Amino acid sequence: MIHEDAMLPFETTLGPGATWLRGYLSLDQQRAIAEKAREIIDGPVGGYVPTVRGGGRMHVRMTSLGRHWNPLTYKYMATRADYDDAPVQPVPEEWVALASAIAAEAGFTATPDIALLNWYGPDGRMGLHQDKDEGAESIAAGHPVVSISIGDTARFLFGGLTRRDPVEALLLESGDAFVFGGPARLRFHGVSRIIPGTAPAALGLSGRFNLTFRVY
């Protein structure tokens, strides 16, 4: 069952450990993140479309910072061994500071050392999944995933701890932040579609950047 509610307040708690911060980032902050994200994803160690176990191709361009998430092994590595073996770039310090501040806003203390940068085009999507490939100690401690949306609106699916649990559909807009940790750390989530033409005009984007920060 999917429930959509477009009239939620600025800060919404979706169960213990899950907080949606609507409009958290100013337009200037969004613009700065978009410029840096473009530089990274179009750079020499930029985004590519990963192939996962079983041979399927994802529907996003992705690059990892801090540690590389290998879609064939579902483990973090120092190089992009599944693609070009390039070394992983560090997470920009200003992004670490921002993600830490967002985590604190949601009640967590965290200094992320991994960032996954995804680019969703008009046909971009991501199936329901859990983020459970970080270190066992990080998962056990409930260190949060901090997500930032820049560009076109995404229809974000947020479920429970099993695939059978009800799923809420939230419209994440440019400048929104979403945090899930503690008892919510392993909740299923995904993106069912992107809504073209919804990005702020000042960003000059046709598509969506999603940055997700984690503690390894």
Backbone as numpy.savetxt, mean C-alpha at the origin, in Angstrom:
# Nx Ny Nz CAx CAy CAz Cx Cy Cz
-20.19 -10.89 1.38 -21.04 -9.70 1.38 -20.15 -8.47 1.38
-20.46 -7.47 0.56 -19.70 -6.24 0.48 -20.60 -5.07 0.86
-20.09 -4.26 1.76 -20.84 -3.10 2.21 -20.09 -1.84 1.80
-20.74 -0.91 1.13 -20.11 0.35 0.74 -20.76 1.49 1.51
-19.90 2.38 2.01 -20.42 3.54 2.73 -19.55 4.73 2.36
-20.08 5.65 1.58 -19.30 6.79 1.13 -19.41 7.98 2.08
-20.16 7.85 3.20 -20.40 8.99 4.07 -19.73 8.78 5.42
-18.53 8.23 5.42 -17.82 8.02 6.67 -17.11 9.30 7.09
-16.85 9.48 8.40 -16.17 10.69 8.87 -14.70 10.70 8.49
-14.03 11.83 8.81 -12.63 12.01 8.44 -11.76 10.88 8.96
-11.92 10.52 10.22 -11.14 9.41 10.78 -12.10 8.31 11.21
-11.91 7.14 10.66 -12.83 6.04 10.91 -12.06 4.82 11.38
-12.55 4.19 12.43 -11.98 2.93 12.90 -12.81 1.79 12.34
-12.15 0.86 11.66 -12.84 -0.29 11.09 -12.46 -1.54 11.88
-12.78 -1.50 13.16 -12.42 -2.58 14.05 -11.10 -2.28 14.74
-10.77 -3.01 15.79 -9.54 -2.76 16.53 -8.31 -2.84 15.63
-7.49 -1.81 15.68 -6.23 -1.81 14.95 -6.30 -1.31 13.53
-7.48 -0.96 13.02 -7.63 -0.51 11.63 -8.22 0.89 11.60
-7.49 1.83 11.00 -7.90 3.23 10.97 -7.77 3.80 9.57
-8.83 4.44 9.11 -8.85 5.12 7.81 -8.78 6.60 8.08
-7.71 7.25 7.59 -7.50 8.68 7.77 -7.79 9.36 6.44
-8.99 9.87 6.29 -9.40 10.46 5.01 -8.84 11.88 4.88
-8.28 12.18 3.71 -7.76 13.51 3.47 -6.60 13.88 4.36
-5.81 12.90 4.77 -4.72 13.14 5.72 -3.63 14.01 5.12
-3.34 13.84 3.85 -2.23 14.56 3.21 -2.72 15.79 2.47
-1.99 16.89 2.63 -2.31 18.10 1.89 -1.97 17.90 0.41
-2.47 18.79 -0.42 -2.18 18.70 -1.85 -0.68 18.85 -2.10
-0.02 19.74 -1.36 1.43 19.90 -1.52 2.16 18.61 -1.15
1.74 17.95 -0.08 2.36 16.68 0.30 2.12 15.63 -0.78
0.91 15.59 -1.29 0.61 14.62 -2.35 1.47 14.86 -3.58
1.63 16.12 -3.93 2.42 16.46 -5.11 3.89 16.02 -4.92
4.43 16.27 -3.74 5.81 15.88 -3.46 5.98 14.36 -3.52
5.02 13.63 -2.96 5.10 12.17 -2.99 4.98 11.66 -4.42
4.06 12.25 -5.19 3.88 11.82 -6.58 5.14 12.04 -7.39
5.79 13.17 -7.20 7.03 13.45 -7.94 8.12 12.46 -7.59
8.28 12.16 -6.29 9.30 11.21 -5.86 8.95 9.80 -6.35
7.68 9.45 -6.28 7.25 8.12 -6.72 7.49 7.93 -8.22
7.20 8.96 -9.02 7.47 8.89 -10.46 8.96 8.67 -10.71
9.78 9.43 -10.00 11.24 9.33 -10.15 11.72 7.91 -9.86
11.15 7.30 -8.83 11.58 5.95 -8.44 11.06 4.91 -9.43
9.76 4.95 -9.73 9.17 3.86 -10.51 9.59 3.92 -11.98
10.01 5.10 -12.46 10.49 5.23 -13.82 12.02 5.26 -13.89
12.66 5.05 -12.75 14.11 5.11 -12.68 14.77 3.80 -13.11
16.10 3.73 -12.96 16.85 2.56 -13.42 16.49 1.27 -12.68
16.08 1.37 -11.44 15.59 0.19 -10.70 14.11 0.45 -10.42
13.36 0.64 -11.49 11.99 1.08 -11.38 10.97 -0.04 -11.31
9.73 0.32 -11.66 8.64 -0.63 -11.53 8.61 -1.64 -12.65
8.13 -2.83 -12.33 7.90 -3.88 -13.32 6.65 -4.64 -12.91
6.11 -5.41 -13.83 4.90 -6.20 -13.54 5.33 -7.58 -13.07
5.18 -7.89 -11.78 5.68 -9.16 -11.26 4.86 -10.36 -11.75
5.54 -11.48 -11.87 4.92 -12.78 -12.09 4.96 -13.54 -10.78
3.82 -14.03 -10.33 3.75 -14.71 -9.05 3.87 -16.22 -9.23
3.94 -16.93 -8.12 3.97 -18.39 -8.16 2.78 -18.91 -8.95
3.01 -19.86 -9.80 1.94 -20.39 -10.64 1.90 -19.75 -12.01
2.68 -18.67 -12.21 2.80 -18.08 -13.54 1.89 -16.91 -13.84
1.01 -16.55 -12.93 0.12 -15.41 -13.17 0.85 -14.09 -13.05
0.42 -13.10 -13.83 1.02 -11.77 -13.77 0.12 -10.84 -12.97
0.74 -10.04 -12.12 -0.02 -9.07 -11.34 -0.54 -7.96 -12.24
-1.47 -7.18 -11.72 -2.09 -6.11 -12.50 -1.65 -4.73 -12.00
-0.41 -4.68 -11.53 0.21 -3.42 -11.11 1.68 -3.44 -11.53
2.26 -2.24 -11.64 3.72 -2.11 -11.70 4.20 -1.91 -10.27
5.25 -2.60 -9.91 5.68 -2.60 -8.52 7.20 -2.44 -8.42
7.63 -1.77 -7.38 9.03 -1.83 -6.99 9.08 -1.78 -5.47
10.12 -2.37 -4.90 10.27 -2.45 -3.45 11.45 -1.61 -3.01
11.34 -1.03 -1.84 12.41 -0.23 -1.25 12.74 -0.80 0.13
14.01 -0.75 0.49 14.43 -1.31 1.77 14.78 -2.77 1.67
13.82 -3.59 1.26 14.00 -5.00 0.94 13.08 -5.32 -0.22
13.49 -6.25 -1.07 12.68 -6.63 -2.22 11.75 -7.78 -1.88
10.45 -7.57 -2.17 9.50 -8.68 -2.01 9.53 -9.51 -3.28
9.92 -10.78 -3.14 10.04 -11.68 -4.28 8.70 -12.39 -4.49
8.02 -12.14 -5.62 6.68 -12.71 -5.83 6.70 -14.20 -6.17
7.88 -14.75 -6.41 7.97 -16.19 -6.68 8.18 -17.00 -5.40
8.81 -16.38 -4.41 9.09 -17.09 -3.15 8.29 -16.55 -1.98
7.67 -15.36 -2.16 6.96 -14.66 -1.09 7.88 -14.39 0.09
9.13 -14.07 -0.20 10.11 -13.71 0.82 10.76 -12.39 0.43
11.33 -11.72 1.42 12.06 -10.49 1.19 13.54 -10.79 0.97
14.14 -10.05 0.03 15.51 -10.32 -0.36 16.25 -9.00 -0.56
17.58 -9.08 -0.73 18.40 -7.90 -0.92 18.44 -7.45 -2.38
18.11 -8.35 -3.31 18.11 -8.02 -4.74 16.82 -8.50 -5.39
16.57 -8.01 -6.61 15.36 -8.42 -7.35 15.67 -9.70 -8.11
15.83 -10.79 -7.35 16.29 -12.06 -7.93 15.31 -12.64 -8.93
14.03 -12.27 -8.84 13.02 -12.79 -9.76 12.99 -12.05 -11.08
13.71 -10.92 -11.16 13.56 -10.05 -12.33 14.90 -9.69 -12.97
15.67 -8.84 -12.33 16.93 -8.39 -12.94 18.11 -8.43 -11.98
17.88 -8.93 -10.77 18.91 -9.06 -9.73 19.49 -7.71 -9.30
18.80 -6.63 -9.60 19.28 -5.31 -9.19 19.18 -5.15 -7.68
20.13 -4.44 -7.07 20.04 -4.19 -5.63 18.89 -3.27 -5.29
18.38 -3.42 -4.08 17.20 -2.66 -3.66 17.62 -1.27 -3.18
16.84 -0.27 -3.55 17.09 1.10 -3.08 16.53 1.27 -1.66
17.10 2.21 -0.90 16.58 2.47 0.45 15.23 3.18 0.40
14.51 3.12 1.49 13.28 3.90 1.63 13.68 5.35 1.89
13.16 6.32 1.14 13.51 7.72 1.40 13.21 8.11 2.85
14.13 8.83 3.45 13.99 9.18 4.87 12.71 9.95 5.14
12.32 10.83 4.19 11.11 11.62 4.43 9.87 10.73 4.41
9.92 9.64 3.65 8.79 8.71 3.64 8.73 7.91 4.93
9.89 7.53 5.46 9.91 6.81 6.75 9.31 7.70 7.83
9.71 8.96 7.86 9.18 9.89 8.86 7.67 10.06 8.72
7.20 10.19 7.49 5.77 10.36 7.25 5.00 9.12 7.68
5.47 7.94 7.29 4.78 6.70 7.65 4.76 6.51 9.16
5.84 6.87 9.85 5.89 6.77 11.31 4.87 7.70 11.95
4.73 8.91 11.38 3.75 9.86 11.91 2.32 9.38 11.70
2.06 8.77 10.55 0.73 8.23 10.29 0.43 7.07 11.23
1.42 6.20 11.44 1.24 5.10 12.38 0.90 5.63 13.77
1.61 6.69 14.20 1.36 7.27 15.52 -0.06 7.84 15.60
-0.52 8.45 14.51 -1.88 8.98 14.47 -2.91 7.88 14.73
-2.58 6.66 14.30 -3.48 5.52 14.48 -3.20 4.74 15.76
-2.25 5.25 16.58 -2.01 4.62 17.87 -0.87 3.61 17.91
-0.03 3.60 16.88 1.08 2.65 16.82 2.42 3.37 16.87
3.42 2.69 17.40 4.80 3.15 17.33 5.53 2.24 16.35
5.98 2.80 15.23 6.62 1.98 14.20 7.54 2.84 13.36
8.69 2.27 13.01 9.62 2.91 12.07 9.81 1.95 10.91
9.05 2.11 9.85 9.11 1.15 8.74 10.48 1.12 8.07
10.88 -0.08 7.63 12.13 -0.23 6.90 11.91 -0.86 5.52
10.66 -1.04 5.14 10.29 -1.56 3.83 9.16 -0.69 3.28
9.22 -0.40 1.99 8.09 0.25 1.31 7.87 -0.45 -0.02
6.63 -0.82 -0.31 6.25 -1.32 -1.62 5.52 -0.20 -2.35
6.02 0.13 -3.53 5.44 1.19 -4.34 4.75 0.55 -5.53
3.44 0.70 -5.61 2.64 0.12 -6.68 2.02 1.22 -7.53
2.03 0.99 -8.84 1.35 1.89 -9.77 0.18 1.14 -10.40
-1.04 1.67 -10.19 -2.26 1.11 -10.75 -2.69 1.96 -11.94
-2.72 1.37 -13.12 -3.32 2.02 -14.28 -4.84 1.88 -14.22
-5.55 2.27 -15.28 -7.01 2.21 -15.25 -7.57 0.80 -15.08
-6.79 -0.21 -15.47 -7.22 -1.60 -15.30 -6.55 -2.28 -14.12
-5.89 -1.50 -13.28 -5.17 -2.08 -12.14 -6.11 -2.66 -11.10
-5.64 -3.71 -10.47 -6.38 -4.33 -9.37 -5.46 -5.27 -8.62
-5.93 -5.72 -7.46 -5.16 -6.68 -6.67 -6.14 -7.53 -5.88
-6.00 -8.84 -5.97 -6.92 -9.73 -5.30 -6.78 -9.71 -3.79
-7.78 -10.22 -3.11 -7.74 -10.30 -1.65 -6.54 -11.12 -1.20
-5.81 -10.59 -0.23 -4.61 -11.27 0.26 -4.30 -10.76 1.67
-3.41 -11.46 2.33 -2.86 -11.01 3.60 -1.42 -10.57 3.40
-0.99 -9.55 4.14 0.41 -9.16 4.17 1.07 -9.91 5.32
1.65 -11.06 5.01 2.17 -11.92 6.08 3.59 -12.41 5.81
4.30 -11.72 4.90 5.64 -12.18 4.54 6.75 -11.44 5.27
6.39 -10.51 6.14 7.39 -9.83 6.93 7.91 -10.78 8.02
8.90 -10.34 8.79 9.51 -11.20 9.80 8.50 -11.67 10.84
8.74 -12.86 11.37 7.82 -13.45 12.35 7.66 -12.55 13.58
8.74 -11.93 14.02 8.65 -11.05 15.19 7.79 -9.82 14.90
7.92 -9.29 13.68 7.12 -8.12 13.30 5.63 -8.46 13.26
5.32 -9.62 12.67 3.92 -10.05 12.61 3.37 -10.27 14.00
4.16 -10.96 14.85 3.70 -11.26 16.21 3.49 -9.99 17.02
4.34 -8.98 16.77 4.22 -7.72 17.50 3.07 -6.86 16.98
2.53 -7.21 15.81 1.44 -6.44 15.24 1.86 -5.11 14.66
3.16 -4.99 14.28 3.60 -3.73 13.67 2.72 -3.45 12.44
2.25 -2.23 12.28 1.22 -1.97 11.27 1.75 -1.88 9.85
0.85 -2.10 8.91 1.03 -1.70 7.52 0.43 -0.30 7.40
1.20 0.62 6.84 0.74 1.99 6.62 0.62 2.20 5.12
-0.58 2.53 4.65 -0.85 2.68 3.23 -1.21 4.13 2.91
-0.65 4.64 1.80 -0.93 5.99 1.33 -1.42 5.91 -0.11
-2.47 6.63 -0.42 -3.05 6.66 -1.77 -2.79 8.02 -2.42
-2.28 8.00 -3.65 -2.00 9.22 -4.40 -2.54 9.02 -5.82
-3.43 9.91 -6.28 -3.95 9.83 -7.63 -5.40 9.41 -7.68
-5.74 8.57 -8.64 -7.13 8.15 -8.82 -7.65 7.36 -7.63
-8.95 7.47 -7.40 -9.62 6.75 -6.32 -9.59 5.25 -6.59
-9.39 4.48 -5.52 -9.41 3.02 -5.60 -10.57 2.48 -4.78
-11.19 1.44 -5.31 -12.20 0.71 -4.53 -11.45 -0.37 -3.74
-11.23 -0.09 -2.48 -10.39 -0.91 -1.60 -11.27 -1.88 -0.83
-10.91 -3.14 -0.84 -11.65 -4.18 -0.13 -10.94 -4.52 1.16
-11.69 -4.53 2.26 -11.09 -4.82 3.57 -11.95 -5.85 4.27
-11.37 -7.03 4.45 -12.11 -8.14 5.02 -11.66 -8.48 6.42
-11.81 -9.76 6.77 -11.45 -10.22 8.09 -10.21 -11.09 8.06
-10.10 -11.96 9.03 -8.91 -12.80 9.16 -9.00 -14.08 8.35
-10.18 -14.35 7.75 -10.32 -15.47 6.83 -10.99 -14.96 5.56
-10.85 -15.71 4.49 -11.47 -15.31 3.22 -12.99 -15.33 3.28
-13.55 -16.07 4.22 -15.00 -16.19 4.31 -15.66 -15.03 5.04
-14.86 -14.21 5.71 -15.41 -13.10 6.48 -15.99 -12.02 5.56
-16.98 -11.26 6.06 -17.54 -10.16 5.25 -16.45 -9.17 4.83
-16.66 -8.54 3.69 -15.71 -7.60 3.12 -16.38 -6.24 2.97
-15.71 -5.19 3.45 -16.18 -3.83 3.24 -15.48 -3.24 2.01
-16.18 -2.42 1.26 -15.59 -1.72 0.12 -15.51 -0.24 0.46
-14.29 0.30 0.43 -14.03 1.68 0.80 -13.44 2.40 -0.41
-13.86 3.62 -0.63 -13.31 4.39 -1.73 -12.15 5.24 -1.21
-10.92 4.74 -1.41 -9.73 5.45 -0.96 -9.37 6.51 -1.99
-9.36 7.76 -1.57 -9.09 8.88 -2.45 -7.65 9.37 -2.27
-7.22 10.19 -3.20 -5.88 10.76 -3.13 -5.71 11.53 -1.83
-4.62 11.24 -1.12 -4.36 11.90 0.16 -4.83 11.12 1.36
-5.57 10.03 1.14 -6.01 9.18 2.25 -4.86 8.30 2.74
-4.88 8.01 4.03 -3.97 7.03 4.62 -4.81 5.94 5.29
-4.27 4.75 5.31 -4.98 3.63 5.92 -3.96 2.81 6.70
-4.28 2.49 7.94 -3.35 1.79 8.83 -4.02 0.56 9.39
-3.34 -0.59 9.32 -3.87 -1.77 10.00 -2.74 -2.54 10.65
-2.88 -2.72 11.96 -1.88 -3.42 12.75 -2.53 -4.05 13.96
-1.72 -4.55 14.89 -2.28 -5.20 16.07 -3.20 -6.33 15.67
-4.43 -6.38 16.21 -5.35 -7.47 15.88 -5.83 -7.43 14.43
-5.62 -6.31 13.74 -6.03 -6.19 12.33 -4.90 -6.50 11.36
-3.72 -6.82 11.86 -2.54 -6.91 11.01 -2.69 -7.91 9.87
-3.39 -9.00 10.08 -3.51 -10.04 9.05 -4.89 -10.07 8.40
-5.60 -8.96 8.44 -6.89 -8.93 7.76 -6.69 -8.93 6.24
-7.55 -9.64 5.54 -7.49 -9.71 4.08 -7.88 -8.35 3.49
-7.25 -8.02 2.37 -7.53 -6.74 1.71 -7.14 -6.84 0.24
-7.62 -5.92 -0.56 -7.30 -5.90 -1.98 -7.89 -4.67 -2.64
-7.72 -4.57 -3.94 -8.25 -3.45 -4.73 -9.02 -4.05 -5.89
-10.33 -3.74 -5.98 -11.14 -4.35 -7.04 -11.15 -3.51 -8.32
-10.95 -2.20 -8.20 -10.90 -1.39 -9.41 -10.39 0.01 -9.10
-9.97 0.69 -10.14 -9.55 2.09 -10.09 -10.61 2.91 -10.81
-10.91 4.09 -10.29 -11.91 4.96 -10.90 -11.18 6.06 -11.66
-11.06 5.94 -12.98 -10.28 6.92 -13.76 -10.84 8.33 -13.66
-9.93 9.30 -13.78 -10.34 10.70 -13.82 -10.68 11.31 -12.48
-10.32 10.64 -11.38 -10.69 11.14 -10.06 -9.52 11.75 -9.30
-8.31 11.71 -9.87 -7.15 12.31 -9.21 -7.26 13.83 -9.22
-6.74 14.51 -8.18 -6.69 15.97 -8.23 -5.94 16.44 -9.47
-6.50 17.40 -10.18 -5.89 17.86 -11.43 -4.46 18.35 -11.23
-4.19 18.92 -10.06 -2.86 19.49 -9.80 -1.76 18.44 -9.78
-2.12 17.17 -9.63 -1.10 16.12 -9.58 -0.65 15.69 -10.96
-1.47 15.94 -11.97 -1.12 15.52 -13.32 -1.00 14.01 -13.45
-1.82 13.27 -12.71 -1.77 11.81 -12.72 -3.00 11.22 -13.39
-2.80 10.16 -14.13 -3.89 9.34 -14.63 -3.59 7.92 -14.19
-4.05 7.58 -13.00 -3.70 6.32 -12.37 -3.47 6.56 -10.89
-2.97 5.55 -10.20 -2.84 5.64 -8.74 -1.51 5.07 -8.27
-0.82 5.86 -7.45 0.29 5.34 -6.67 -0.22 4.87 -5.32
0.21 3.69 -4.90 -0.05 3.22 -3.55 1.28 2.88 -2.91
1.53 3.47 -1.77 2.74 3.19 -1.00 2.31 2.45 0.26
2.90 1.28 0.49 2.62 0.56 1.72 3.93 0.34 2.45
3.94 0.74 3.72 5.14 0.68 4.55 4.98 -0.42 5.59
6.07 -1.14 5.84 6.04 -2.25 6.77 7.33 -2.27 7.59
7.30 -2.95 8.73 8.48 -3.21 9.54 8.86 -4.66 9.33
10.08 -4.90 8.82 10.48 -6.28 8.58 10.70 -7.04 9.89
